[in-house]
Amino acid sequence: MGSGNSTSIGTNLSLQFSEKTKKFYRTDEIVSGTIEWSNDGDSDVTLKSITVELVGELVYRIDKRSNKQRSSATHRMTFFTKILNLCSTDNENKIILTPGNYSWSFSFDLDNSLPPTMKQIHYQGPYIHYFLCARLEQSDLLKKNITERYPIIIQQSSTSLRLTHLEVQDENRNGVHMHVFCHKNVAVAGERLSLQLNLENPNQKIIHRISAKLIQERILGSTKEKNVIPLAKNLINVYNFQEEYLYDDIKLLLPKNTVASFS
């Protein structure tokens, strides 16, 4: 066999997930799989390390103004990283791989403190994403390392959420008092959110309609944005309501494309 400096490392590095059909992972679950690589040459390959890294990254844009000119820059802030070393070295801190096929298994525990993957609400808006980075680092500093990135989607585990009820009251200048009760502070995109509505109208003023909307506020990095999602133009088909009391249970369907939130 030749030395590690006599052959190219190639680019046939790949990552295979244990659960190939899984579309997302929840916090408190395990992400596992194997890193695969083939030495297709006739000589040994000498590496310094074989690693896989789980990275969480916040990406946002900042607008700048100078001399009446406006520009924007993309900022990437790594808020989470965990590295696994997949192969031990010899006495000279080297990994020598003879020609053949290789695979190394990996496993990451997803902590409940991780925020979920957050998509952009609008173009150039902030977002959070995760990816696995497989890397073969060469011993020779003059040779290029091989790195491949694989995105994963992380969602918050329902068992880690602090469930509580929500209660809101308000009264307008005409004496109409509205009391809304929500049994839990967690809602799932694509499913229905249950509300209990109690309305007191002692002066029997005309109420033209009762509407509902979801206001989503996100503060990511130095950016703050609001997204208003209409849920119902008229909650219970009430037009020109003039009775003294109104009590009803309401179920609102949240759009499937509602972006996840975290606090």
trRosetta pair geometry for C-beta under 8 A, 3 or more apart (Angstrom, degrees):
i j d omega theta_ij theta_ji phi_ij phi_ji
1 43 5.9 120 -173 -143 76 56
1 44 4.9 64 162 -28 129 100
1 98 6.3 -80 -109 -124 152 95
1 99 8.0 -161 -120 -6 110 94
2 6 4.1 -68 142 59 135 148
2 7 6.7 128 77 -30 124 103
2 42 7.1 62 6 106 114 85
2 43 3.5 -41 53 -123 106 121
2 44 6.6 -158 74 24 57 77
3 6 5.2 103 60 -9 74 105
3 43 7.0 -6 56 -178 31 127
3 44 6.9 -59 -169 60 18 104
3 46 7.3 -25 169 -19 71 128
4 7 7.3 -80 -159 40 37 90
4 43 7.5 172 -100 139 27 107
4 44 5.4 -60 -77 109 69 91
4 45 5.5 75 -139 -167 87 25
4 46 2.5 -20 -119 -3 172 103
4 47 7.8 -146 -155 -27 139 45
4 94 7.6 -144 -16 -172 161 129
4 96 6.5 -114 -66 -120 120 81
4 139 6.4 50 113 39 147 126
4 140 7.4 -176 117 -25 103 109
5 46 7.2 -19 -42 31 60 123
5 140 5.8 109 -107 -66 90 144
6 43 4.8 -97 83 174 106 175
7 39 7.8 63 124 -164 145 98
7 41 3.9 130 -158 134 135 167
7 42 7.1 -172 -94 52 132 58
7 43 4.0 -179 -32 62 127 111
7 44 7.4 159 25 69 131 30
7 45 6.0 -89 82 -81 115 80
8 41 6.8 150 48 -65 65 137
9 45 5.7 104 -108 -148 73 135
9 47 7.8 90 -117 -82 126 98
9 136 6.2 176 -180 112 139 136
9 138 6.2 -118 -48 -80 143 114
9 143 7.0 116 -12 158 116 129
9 144 7.9 -137 38 79 124 72
9 146 5.6 -142 118 -26 129 124
10 13 7.9 147 105 -31 85 77
10 37 7.9 145 81 -168 113 95
10 38 7.3 -50 91 80 157 74
10 39 7.5 173 15 -121 132 41
10 40 6.0 91 -74 27 156 106
10 41 7.4 -160 -38 -31 115 99
10 146 7.5 5 88 -83 51 151
11 146 6.0 -177 -119 -130 56 119
12 37 6.3 127 97 -145 79 62
12 38 5.2 -28 99 41 137 95
12 40 7.1 73 17 -20 146 121
13 35 7.2 -13 -168 -174 91 95
13 36 7.5 154 -156 84 45 53
13 37 5.0 -8 -105 -95 70 103
13 134 6.0 -171 159 112 119 123
13 136 6.2 -148 -91 -9 141 118
13 146 5.0 142 -14 140 142 128
13 148 5.2 -169 102 -11 109 128
14 35 7.6 159 86 -158 43 52
14 36 4.9 -17 66 62 91 99
14 37 7.5 167 23 -73 65 57
14 134 7.9 42 134 61 10 161
14 148 7.0 -47 -104 91 32 172
15 33 6.0 69 175 116 84 139
15 34 7.4 174 -153 89 53 43
15 35 5.6 -25 -102 -104 74 65
15 36 7.5 175 -87 18 24 78
15 52 7.3 116 -112 -122 125 127
15 132 6.3 172 179 103 168 129
15 134 5.0 -176 -64 -31 115 140
15 148 6.5 -170 -12 100 105 123
15 150 5.0 -107 65 -23 139 152
16 20 7.3 -29 -172 -90 83 101
16 33 5.2 -173 95 -173 52 110
16 34 5.1 -3 58 56 100 86
16 36 6.2 36 -6 -10 111 120
17 20 5.7 148 75 -92 94 48
17 22 6.8 -117 139 45 141 109
17 31 7.4 -63 -134 -166 103 81
17 32 7.4 102 -159 85 64 46
17 33 4.3 -74 -115 -83 33 132
18 32 4.4 14 -9 91 134 93
18 33 5.0 -137 -27 -84 69 59
18 34 7.9 99 -69 -14 74 78
19 22 3.9 49 117 -19 118 123
22 25 6.8 51 150 -69 130 75
23 153 6.8 -12 146 48 67 131
24 117 7.6 -122 -137 22 115 134
24 152 7.6 123 -134 174 51 74
24 153 3.9 -60 -113 94 94 108
24 154 6.9 170 -172 -88 91 16
24 155 5.3 52 148 -10 134 109
25 29 5.0 -144 -170 79 91 131
25 31 5.5 -40 -92 -74 168 97
25 110 6.0 153 136 -32 120 157
25 152 6.2 3 12 168 116 120
25 153 7.1 149 22 84 67 57
25 154 5.5 -29 74 -108 87 67
25 155 7.3 171 86 25 36 74
26 29 4.9 93 63 -11 72 120
26 110 7.2 162 109 87 37 144
26 154 7.4 117 -119 -163 19 64
26 155 5.2 -41 -101 76 70 86
26 156 7.0 4 -152 118 83 15
26 157 4.4 99 162 -82 113 78
26 158 7.9 -39 -155 -3 143 68
27 110 4.8 -130 -126 130 50 107
27 111 6.4 -29 -156 100 105 31
27 112 4.7 116 144 -111 127 44
27 113 7.7 171 -155 27 145 29
27 114 5.3 180 -99 50 118 101
27 116 7.9 -101 -26 -81 110 74
27 154 6.6 65 -57 180 76 107
27 155 7.5 -122 -7 95 77 42
27 156 5.8 -11 15 -135 118 44
27 157 4.5 -110 69 -9 78 100
27 160 5.9 -41 94 12 122 154
28 110 6.5 -53 3 82 20 89
28 112 5.6 27 -55 -72 92 91
28 157 4.5 6 20 -44 116 164
28 159 6.5 -35 20 62 166 119
28 160 6.3 178 -33 -42 124 119
29 110 5.5 11 60 34 65 122
29 157 7.4 161 -20 -79 87 118
30 107 5.8 -8 -177 -167 114 97
30 108 6.8 156 -159 78 62 46
30 109 5.7 -33 -103 -98 79 56
30 110 7.1 -160 -89 1 26 85
31 54 7.1 123 66 -99 141 131
31 107 7.3 157 84 -154 50 46
31 108 4.6 -7 58 57 98 102
31 110 6.4 80 -14 -47 99 106
31 132 7.4 -160 143 -68 139 128
31 152 6.5 15 -124 -152 144 168
32 105 7.2 8 -175 -176 97 93
32 106 6.5 -175 -145 94 59 57
32 107 4.2 -3 -103 -105 100 79
32 108 7.3 -172 -71 23 56 61
33 105 7.4 -169 108 -145 28 63
33 106 6.2 -8 62 56 65 90
34 103 4.7 9 174 -177 128 109
34 104 6.5 149 -158 72 74 35
34 105 5.1 -41 -97 -95 80 58
34 106 7.2 152 -103 13 29 78
35 50 7.1 172 96 171 149 109
35 52 5.8 -157 -55 -62 130 122
35 86 6.3 -57 33 -106 134 176
35 103 6.7 160 79 -154 48 56
35 104 4.7 -11 54 57 100 92
35 106 6.5 55 -20 -15 98 119
35 134 4.9 158 -121 -138 119 131
36 101 7.4 -10 -166 -174 94 94
36 102 7.1 160 -152 89 49 55
36 103 4.8 -14 -99 -101 76 88
37 101 7.8 166 92 -155 40 54
37 102 5.2 -15 66 64 82 101
37 103 7.8 161 22 -82 60 45
37 136 6.6 87 -100 -62 165 140
38 100 7.3 -115 -148 127 69 28
38 101 4.9 -25 -105 -104 87 70
38 102 7.1 173 -89 20 36 73
39 44 7.8 -7 -172 -141 154 34
39 45 5.3 -149 -117 -1 122 123
39 97 5.3 173 -48 127 143 110
39 98 6.8 171 78 118 153 29
39 99 4.8 -136 109 -121 106 42
39 100 5.9 17 50 39 101 46
39 101 7.9 -149 26 -71 68 27
39 102 7.2 51 -11 -10 94 112
40 99 7.2 49 -150 -145 8 95
41 45 7.2 113 42 -55 126 101
41 99 6.2 -131 77 -97 54 103
42 99 6.4 -16 -125 -62 22 143
43 99 7.4 92 44 -51 16 100
44 96 5.3 -2 180 -171 131 94
44 97 6.5 148 -162 74 74 42
44 98 5.4 -40 -102 -97 84 53
44 99 7.7 -98 -84 -29 43 65
45 96 7.5 154 77 -155 43 47
45 97 4.7 -18 60 62 94 100
46 94 5.3 -24 -164 -169 102 119
46 95 7.0 141 -160 72 49 52
46 96 5.5 -16 -102 -100 74 71
46 97 7.8 -175 -78 21 27 73
46 138 7.4 73 93 -159 69 72
46 139 4.7 -42 127 16 104 133
46 140 7.4 89 80 -21 108 90
47 50 6.2 49 130 -52 151 86
47 87 7.8 55 87 78 130 139
47 94 7.2 131 68 -167 41 65
47 95 4.3 -27 67 65 94 108
47 96 7.9 -174 23 -73 71 26
47 97 6.7 29 -1 -6 111 113
47 136 5.7 -80 -124 -173 135 87
47 137 6.2 103 -171 74 90 54
47 138 6.0 -76 -120 -109 61 39
47 139 6.2 166 -164 -30 11 85
48 89 7.6 -11 -167 -99 42 133
48 93 7.0 13 -146 143 74 93
48 94 6.9 -51 -99 -115 47 56
48 95 7.2 -69 18 15 2 96
48 137 4.6 -61 62 110 102 103
48 138 6.4 46 -1 116 96 17
48 139 4.7 142 -57 -86 85 60
49 85 6.2 -74 -158 -134 108 97
49 87 7.5 161 -159 60 47 91
49 89 7.5 -53 -88 -60 64 114
49 95 7.2 122 -92 -5 20 130
49 135 7.6 21 101 105 97 100
49 136 8.0 -179 91 -152 53 37
49 137 4.5 18 51 44 85 121
50 85 7.3 96 71 -166 59 60
50 86 4.6 -73 109 62 99 105
50 87 4.3 44 41 16 121 117
50 95 6.5 -74 -17 73 104 174
50 104 6.1 128 131 -3 134 165
50 135 7.5 177 -150 90 39 58
50 136 5.8 -4 -109 -109 77 68
50 137 7.6 -148 -70 22 36 77
51 83 5.5 -8 -172 -170 129 100
51 84 6.4 154 -155 79 72 51
51 85 5.5 -38 -97 -102 89 51
51 86 6.3 174 -101 0 29 91
51 134 7.6 174 95 -150 50 44
51 135 5.1 -6 63 59 89 99
51 137 7.2 23 11 -10 105 112
52 83 7.6 159 83 -152 37 56
52 84 5.3 -9 60 57 83 103
52 86 6.3 60 -2 -45 94 123
52 104 8.0 -177 -20 100 117 114
52 106 4.7 -40 52 -95 146 166
52 132 6.0 -1 -177 -177 102 104
52 133 6.9 160 -157 80 52 48
52 134 5.0 -16 -104 -100 87 68
52 135 7.4 168 -87 17 38 72
53 81 6.2 -7 -177 -164 111 91
53 82 6.8 162 -155 81 63 43
53 83 4.6 -20 -102 -101 92 74
53 84 7.4 -172 -80 20 44 67
53 132 7.0 152 76 -159 46 54
53 133 4.4 -15 58 57 100 100
53 135 7.1 16 -1 1 108 116
54 80 7.4 -36 119 128 91 103
54 81 7.1 162 85 -149 57 41
54 82 4.8 0 52 54 101 95
54 108 4.9 88 -41 -124 147 161
54 130 7.0 -2 -174 -172 84 108
54 132 5.8 -26 -96 -102 63 72
55 78 6.1 -57 -162 -137 100 109
55 80 6.9 149 -161 91 35 71
55 81 5.3 5 -109 -105 71 82
55 130 6.7 162 86 -152 53 60
55 131 5.6 -13 60 61 100 76
55 132 7.6 159 17 -98 80 23
55 133 6.0 34 -8 -10 123 116
56 78 7.1 115 78 -160 55 62
56 79 5.4 -58 102 67 106 84
56 80 3.5 34 32 47 118 109
56 81 7.4 -135 27 -58 70 52
56 114 6.5 -161 -79 -147 155 105
56 115 7.6 125 -174 50 140 86
56 128 6.9 3 -175 -174 93 100
56 129 7.8 179 -149 95 54 34
56 130 5.1 -24 -99 -98 69 87
56 154 7.9 -46 -102 26 110 147
57 76 5.7 -11 -172 -168 118 95
57 77 6.9 147 -159 75 64 43
57 78 5.4 -34 -101 -99 80 61
57 79 7.2 154 -108 15 25 78
57 128 7.2 165 85 -151 45 57
57 129 5.9 -18 62 65 92 75
57 130 7.4 157 17 -92 74 37
57 131 7.6 -11 8 16 117 97
58 76 7.4 153 80 -157 50 45
58 77 4.6 -16 61 62 100 99
58 79 5.8 51 -12 -18 107 120
58 126 6.8 3 -177 -174 89 110
58 127 7.8 177 -150 92 53 35
58 128 5.4 -25 -99 -99 68 80
58 220 5.9 -166 -158 180 119 103
58 221 5.6 164 140 -51 131 105
59 74 6.6 -4 -170 -174 94 102
59 75 7.3 165 -150 85 47 52
59 76 5.4 -10 -102 -104 79 74
59 77 7.9 -173 -75 23 35 68
59 126 6.6 169 90 -151 53 62
59 127 5.6 -9 58 60 97 78
59 128 7.7 170 18 -89 74 30
59 129 7.0 0 2 16 117 103
60 74 7.6 165 91 -151 26 60
60 75 5.6 -17 67 59 74 97
60 77 7.8 -7 20 7 98 108
60 125 7.9 -36 -126 165 77 39
60 126 3.7 -8 -97 -104 99 102
60 127 7.8 162 -73 18 67 48
60 220 5.8 171 -70 112 133 102
60 221 4.3 -149 25 42 151 148
60 222 7.0 170 110 45 145 71
60 223 4.9 -156 -163 -3 136 131
61 72 5.1 20 177 175 115 118
61 73 6.8 160 -152 79 70 33
61 74 5.4 -38 -96 -97 78 60
61 75 7.2 160 -101 13 25 79
61 124 5.2 -35 14 -177 151 94
61 126 7.5 -145 14 -72 66 69
61 223 7.5 60 55 -72 57 140
62 72 6.6 165 82 -152 39 70
62 73 5.6 -17 58 58 90 85
62 75 6.0 42 -9 -17 109 121
62 222 6.5 30 -97 71 109 129
62 223 7.8 -133 -84 -63 66 97
63 70 6.4 -10 -173 -169 102 100
63 71 7.5 157 -156 87 57 34
63 72 4.9 -34 -99 -95 60 90
64 70 7.2 155 83 -155 48 51
64 71 5.1 -20 64 68 97 82
64 72 6.8 164 15 -92 77 34
64 73 6.7 25 -8 -2 121 103
65 68 7.5 0 -175 -120 98 15
65 69 6.9 164 -152 80 58 41
65 70 5.2 -21 -98 -99 81 71
65 71 7.8 161 -84 22 35 65
66 69 5.9 -24 71 59 64 90
66 71 7.7 -26 25 18 96 108
72 124 7.4 5 151 -159 160 134
75 221 6.7 144 87 -157 127 155
77 221 6.2 153 11 -98 141 111
78 81 5.8 19 166 -44 124 114
80 114 6.4 11 -69 -117 170 97
80 130 8.0 -22 73 -112 121 99
82 108 6.4 126 90 -133 134 113
84 106 5.3 139 81 -139 153 107
84 107 7.9 122 -97 48 163 48
84 108 7.4 -125 -32 -74 130 86
85 88 7.7 81 133 -81 114 49
86 104 3.9 77 167 156 131 145
86 105 7.8 164 -144 60 108 36
86 106 6.2 -61 -95 -75 113 99
87 95 5.3 63 120 -121 129 144
87 104 6.1 -86 -53 -104 95 144
88 95 7.9 143 94 -94 33 101
89 92 7.6 -113 159 76 109 49
89 93 4.7 28 140 -147 154 39
89 94 5.8 110 -160 39 103 19
89 95 5.5 -87 -109 -56 70 77
90 93 7.4 -92 65 -18 58 12
90 94 5.5 -25 40 62 102 75
90 95 7.3 157 -8 -88 85 37
90 96 6.9 3 -14 1 135 101
94 139 5.6 5 -119 -85 98 144
97 100 7.7 -131 173 52 88 89
97 102 6.3 -52 -145 -47 130 150
110 114 6.0 -74 -176 21 87 145
110 154 6.3 -177 -149 -135 140 121
111 114 5.4 118 72 -24 79 95
112 157 6.3 -71 -116 38 90 119
112 160 3.9 -175 -152 -124 122 149
114 154 6.0 -44 125 146 132 150
115 118 7.1 -27 143 -23 113 113
115 128 5.9 -38 103 159 119 172
115 156 7.8 -36 -158 -71 37 103
115 262 4.4 145 -143 104 92 165
116 128 7.4 113 98 85 44 131
116 154 5.8 -154 -139 106 54 77
116 155 5.0 26 -132 -129 119 41
116 156 4.8 -77 -55 -30 114 84
116 260 4.5 -64 94 129 140 151
116 262 5.6 173 19 -56 87 128
117 128 6.0 -157 -141 98 37 88
117 129 5.9 41 -139 -115 95 50
117 130 6.1 -94 -83 7 99 97
117 153 4.7 -83 13 -148 159 68
117 154 5.2 129 -29 46 92 65
117 155 7.0 -50 27 -67 92 58
117 260 7.0 81 76 39 57 139
118 126 7.8 15 106 117 123 82
118 127 5.4 -162 99 -151 78 62
118 128 4.2 59 31 31 96 97
118 218 7.3 146 -176 -142 147 146
118 220 7.2 -158 88 -83 150 145
118 259 6.1 63 -158 176 78 108
118 260 5.7 -120 -99 68 73 92
118 261 7.8 67 -111 -95 118 33
118 262 7.3 -111 -62 8 122 113
119 127 5.7 -15 -161 -130 22 122
119 259 5.4 -129 56 -120 88 105
119 260 8.0 96 11 20 80 85
120 123 7.0 66 147 -94 141 21
120 124 7.6 113 -154 47 137 16
120 125 4.3 135 -158 65 88 99
120 126 7.3 161 -112 74 76 23
120 127 4.6 -64 -60 -56 70 123
121 125 4.9 -80 47 122 77 173
121 216 7.5 -179 -105 95 139 127
121 218 7.2 173 -26 22 134 139
121 225 6.3 -174 49 118 142 138
121 227 4.8 -126 -158 -71 142 139
121 259 5.7 -88 -83 -10 83 156
122 125 4.7 99 56 -31 66 125
122 225 7.7 -146 25 -175 109 150
122 227 7.8 177 -27 -97 100 110
125 223 7.6 163 -159 148 63 151
125 225 6.1 -43 -139 -4 112 172
126 218 7.2 -156 68 124 114 123
126 220 3.9 -178 123 84 149 132
126 221 6.0 -167 -124 25 145 113
126 223 4.8 169 -31 62 130 141
126 225 7.4 177 23 5 99 126
127 220 7.6 70 -48 143 12 170
128 220 6.9 -138 -46 -136 96 134
129 151 6.4 -40 178 -140 116 109
130 151 7.0 113 86 -159 56 64
130 152 5.2 -48 100 68 107 84
130 153 7.3 152 47 -102 106 18
130 154 5.3 51 6 -7 151 116
131 149 4.9 17 161 -174 139 101
131 150 6.1 152 -164 74 84 38
131 151 4.8 -48 -99 -97 92 51
131 152 6.5 147 -110 13 35 74
132 149 7.1 155 80 -155 47 52
132 150 4.7 -15 58 61 96 98
132 152 6.3 55 -18 -16 95 118
133 147 6.3 -8 -173 -166 97 101
133 148 7.4 164 -153 82 51 41
133 149 5.2 -17 -101 -101 75 77
133 150 7.9 -174 -74 22 33 70
134 147 7.1 161 84 -151 53 49
134 148 5.0 -6 57 58 100 92
134 149 8.0 -167 22 -78 69 30
134 150 7.4 36 -8 -3 101 111
135 145 6.1 13 -169 162 96 124
135 146 7.0 159 -152 87 49 56
135 147 4.8 -2 -105 -104 86 82
135 148 8.0 -171 -73 25 49 59
136 145 6.3 179 87 -165 58 77
136 146 4.5 12 47 52 105 102
136 147 7.9 -147 30 -65 61 49
137 145 4.9 -16 -113 -120 54 125
138 141 7.7 -178 96 -74 96 21
138 143 4.3 -70 113 86 165 114
138 144 7.3 73 7 77 137 24
138 145 5.7 -148 4 -88 86 66
140 143 4.3 62 86 5 108 111
155 260 6.8 -152 -128 -100 82 156
156 160 6.4 -120 -178 68 87 113
156 161 6.4 83 142 -66 123 99
156 260 7.2 160 2 -171 104 131
156 262 6.5 162 -57 -101 135 105
157 160 4.6 78 73 5 99 105
157 161 7.5 -156 97 -22 56 82
158 161 5.7 -44 -156 12 43 118
158 186 7.3 115 -135 160 87 159
161 186 5.5 58 153 -83 156 141
163 184 5.2 -29 -160 -145 103 107
163 185 6.6 170 -148 38 50 84
163 186 6.1 -62 -107 -4 86 120
164 184 7.2 122 69 -140 23 56
164 185 5.3 11 63 -3 73 123
165 181 6.9 -2 174 -173 119 86
165 182 6.3 167 -166 88 69 60
165 183 5.6 -51 -115 -156 100 27
165 184 6.4 -52 -94 -78 56 34
165 185 7.1 173 -130 -37 10 85
166 181 7.5 158 88 -159 58 42
166 182 4.0 6 56 54 101 112
166 184 7.9 22 -1 126 89 12
166 185 5.2 110 -42 -89 107 88
167 179 7.6 -7 -170 -172 89 86
167 180 7.4 170 -151 89 44 55
167 181 5.3 -1 -109 -112 82 73
167 182 7.4 -149 -66 28 44 69
168 179 7.6 169 89 -151 50 44
168 180 4.9 -5 60 58 95 99
169 177 7.1 -3 -170 -174 97 91
169 178 7.0 170 -149 90 51 54
169 179 4.8 -6 -104 -105 90 76
169 180 7.7 -176 -77 22 44 64
170 177 7.6 174 91 -150 39 53
170 178 5.4 -7 60 58 83 97
171 175 6.9 -15 -175 -148 109 28
171 176 6.7 168 -150 83 64 45
171 177 4.5 -17 -99 -101 99 73
171 178 7.3 175 -82 18 48 66
172 175 7.4 -45 76 19 68 21
172 176 5.1 8 38 51 104 95
174 203 6.3 -127 167 61 83 138
174 205 4.7 31 157 -54 137 166
175 201 7.7 104 105 -150 86 44
175 202 5.7 -75 142 51 126 100
175 203 5.0 94 65 -5 133 119
175 205 7.3 140 58 -13 88 126
176 199 7.1 -10 -175 -170 94 94
176 200 7.2 166 -158 86 47 57
176 201 5.2 1 -117 -107 87 77
176 203 7.7 -88 -59 42 70 98
176 205 5.9 -90 -56 50 112 126
176 207 6.8 127 -130 -81 152 114
177 199 7.3 156 85 -158 56 46
177 200 4.3 -2 58 57 103 105
177 201 7.9 -155 30 -66 65 41
177 202 8.0 34 7 -9 105 98
178 197 7.3 -32 -161 -160 93 88
178 198 7.4 145 -160 83 45 57
178 199 5.4 -9 -108 -108 74 78
178 200 7.9 -155 -70 27 35 68
179 197 7.7 137 80 -162 56 42
179 198 4.2 -16 65 66 104 106
179 199 7.6 -163 28 -73 69 37
179 200 7.8 38 -2 -4 104 99
180 195 5.8 -18 -167 -172 100 116
180 196 7.1 149 -159 77 49 54
180 197 5.7 -11 -106 -104 78 66
180 198 7.7 -164 -73 28 35 70
181 195 7.0 141 73 -165 47 63
181 196 4.3 -16 61 59 100 107
181 198 7.5 37 -5 -1 104 105
182 185 6.8 96 109 -84 122 53
182 193 7.2 -17 -139 172 115 103
182 194 7.3 136 -143 90 67 62
182 195 5.5 -34 -90 -107 78 75
182 196 7.7 -170 -73 20 32 76
183 194 6.0 1 17 86 115 113
183 196 7.7 81 -45 -11 87 108
187 191 7.2 -167 -175 77 71 96
187 193 4.6 -16 -119 -89 124 115
187 254 5.6 122 155 -41 121 153
188 191 4.3 31 78 30 102 126
188 254 7.1 164 89 56 39 137
189 254 5.4 -108 -122 119 44 116
189 255 6.7 -27 -155 95 91 50
189 256 5.4 92 153 -148 100 33
189 257 7.1 -167 -169 35 133 10
189 258 4.1 -164 -108 52 107 101
189 260 7.5 -87 -21 -72 126 67
190 254 6.6 -38 0 84 23 86
190 255 7.5 -9 -71 148 51 25
190 256 4.1 46 -79 -101 96 79
190 258 8.0 -145 -25 23 60 104
191 253 7.6 -132 139 -139 17 64
191 254 6.4 5 60 39 51 103
192 251 4.3 12 176 179 133 103
192 252 6.3 144 -156 69 73 34
192 253 5.3 -41 -95 -88 77 58
192 254 7.3 171 -106 2 24 78
193 251 7.1 153 71 -157 39 54
193 252 4.8 -22 57 62 94 94
193 253 8.0 -176 14 -80 76 12
193 254 5.9 73 -21 -39 108 107
194 249 6.8 -12 -165 -176 96 97
194 250 7.3 147 -157 82 48 51
194 251 5.5 -20 -98 -100 67 76
195 212 7.9 -180 18 -115 161 151
195 249 7.4 160 85 -160 47 52
195 250 4.5 -18 65 65 96 102
195 251 7.7 179 22 -80 72 29
195 252 6.7 28 0 -6 115 109
196 247 8.0 -5 -178 -167 86 81
196 248 7.8 179 -153 93 51 40
196 249 5.6 -25 -104 -106 70 69
196 250 7.5 178 -86 20 21 79
197 210 7.5 89 -161 158 155 156
197 235 7.1 95 -40 132 163 157
197 236 7.8 -145 53 -20 149 132
197 246 7.1 -23 122 119 105 97
197 247 7.1 169 92 -148 65 38
197 248 5.2 -5 58 60 106 81
197 249 7.7 179 19 -89 77 20
197 250 5.7 45 -13 -12 115 121
198 246 7.6 155 -158 87 32 61
198 247 5.5 4 -110 -108 69 82
199 207 7.7 -1 173 -60 147 172
199 210 7.7 -101 -75 -87 149 147
199 245 6.9 143 85 -163 67 43
199 246 3.9 0 55 57 114 102
199 247 7.5 -157 26 -66 70 43
200 244 7.3 -6 -158 163 60 68
200 245 6.1 -10 -109 -107 59 71
201 204 5.8 90 131 -95 103 33
201 205 6.0 -127 -164 38 107 76
201 207 6.7 -103 -97 -30 146 122
201 241 7.6 168 -19 124 166 99
201 242 7.4 -146 128 -163 147 33
201 243 6.6 102 57 92 127 48
201 244 5.5 -147 73 -143 78 32
201 245 7.1 -157 29 -65 80 28
201 246 7.3 40 -4 -4 113 101
202 244 6.3 44 -107 -151 35 95
204 242 5.2 50 180 174 86 81
204 243 7.1 -55 -125 -168 89 9
204 244 5.8 -44 -77 -78 88 71
205 242 7.2 -134 102 -128 20 74
206 240 5.5 -27 -161 -150 105 68
206 241 7.3 133 -160 66 50 42
206 242 5.3 -24 -98 -84 61 99
207 210 6.8 15 159 -52 123 89
207 238 6.6 -4 105 139 110 122
207 240 7.4 137 70 -149 47 15
207 241 4.3 -25 62 62 103 97
207 242 7.2 -179 16 -72 75 45
208 239 6.6 -6 -173 -151 53 59
208 240 6.1 11 -115 -70 52 53
208 241 8.0 -126 -42 19 7 75
209 233 7.0 -19 160 147 147 71
209 234 4.4 -80 -157 -106 115 97
209 238 6.2 145 -130 84 49 78
209 239 6.1 -4 -79 -99 85 61
210 234 6.5 82 55 -151 57 57
210 235 4.6 -44 99 18 102 114
210 236 6.9 9 59 24 122 85
210 238 5.6 31 10 54 102 127
210 241 7.9 -8 -24 15 105 142
211 230 7.7 -42 178 -149 116 93
211 232 6.1 -171 -151 98 59 69
211 233 5.4 -33 -115 -159 108 29
211 234 6.4 -42 -83 -76 71 37
211 235 6.8 -177 -108 -35 20 83
212 231 4.5 -47 104 70 98 115
212 232 4.7 33 41 43 98 97
212 235 5.7 76 -17 -82 111 104
212 250 7.7 150 -38 146 154 148
212 252 6.0 -97 104 -101 150 145
213 228 5.7 11 162 -173 131 90
213 229 6.3 162 -169 80 79 46
213 230 5.0 -43 -108 -108 100 45
213 231 5.6 175 -105 8 34 85
214 228 7.5 153 81 -158 51 44
214 229 4.3 -13 61 61 100 105
214 231 5.7 86 -20 -44 91 117
214 254 7.0 56 -44 -122 158 94
214 258 7.3 -11 102 -126 157 127
215 226 6.3 -16 -172 -165 92 107
215 227 7.5 154 -159 78 46 47
215 228 5.5 -13 -105 -105 73 72
215 229 7.8 -166 -73 23 28 71
216 226 6.9 146 79 -159 52 53
216 227 4.4 -16 61 60 105 97
216 228 7.8 -164 22 -74 73 27
216 229 6.7 40 -9 -6 109 110
216 258 7.6 166 -63 -162 147 90
216 259 6.7 123 160 60 161 99
216 261 6.3 -146 -149 -70 102 127
217 224 7.3 0 -173 -171 92 88
217 225 7.5 175 -147 90 52 42
217 226 5.2 -18 -98 -102 75 79
217 227 7.9 -172 -72 22 34 67
218 224 7.3 177 91 -146 50 47
218 225 5.6 -9 58 59 91 85
218 226 8.0 171 19 -86 67 34
218 227 7.6 20 1 1 106 106
218 259 7.8 -40 -53 107 144 131
218 261 6.8 -135 -89 -120 93 89
219 223 7.3 174 -150 91 47 51
219 224 4.9 -7 -105 -103 80 84
220 223 5.6 -13 68 63 76 98
227 259 7.2 68 50 29 162 122
229 254 8.0 51 122 -148 146 74
229 255 6.4 -128 -167 15 133 123
229 258 6.6 -4 -86 -106 173 96
230 233 7.0 20 179 -65 124 70
231 252 4.7 20 169 -168 133 126
231 253 7.5 166 -158 61 90 54
231 254 7.4 -33 -116 -96 113 54
232 235 5.0 90 113 -92 143 54
232 252 6.2 -110 -22 -119 118 102
234 237 5.7 81 123 -94 120 31
234 238 6.3 -163 -175 43 103 61
234 239 7.0 -13 -142 -63 150 80
235 238 7.0 0 60 14 82 106
235 248 7.8 142 128 91 117 138
235 250 5.5 -30 -176 -126 116 142
235 252 8.0 -54 -129 -79 90 102
236 248 5.3 13 -82 131 159 170
236 250 6.6 -102 -60 -97 102 105
238 241 4.4 -11 -178 -45 110 129
238 246 7.3 24 -106 -140 151 154
241 246 6.6 15 173 -67 146 144
243 246 6.3 116 77 -60 115 88
254 258 5.2 -37 167 -15 106 152
255 258 5.1 131 71 -42 80 88
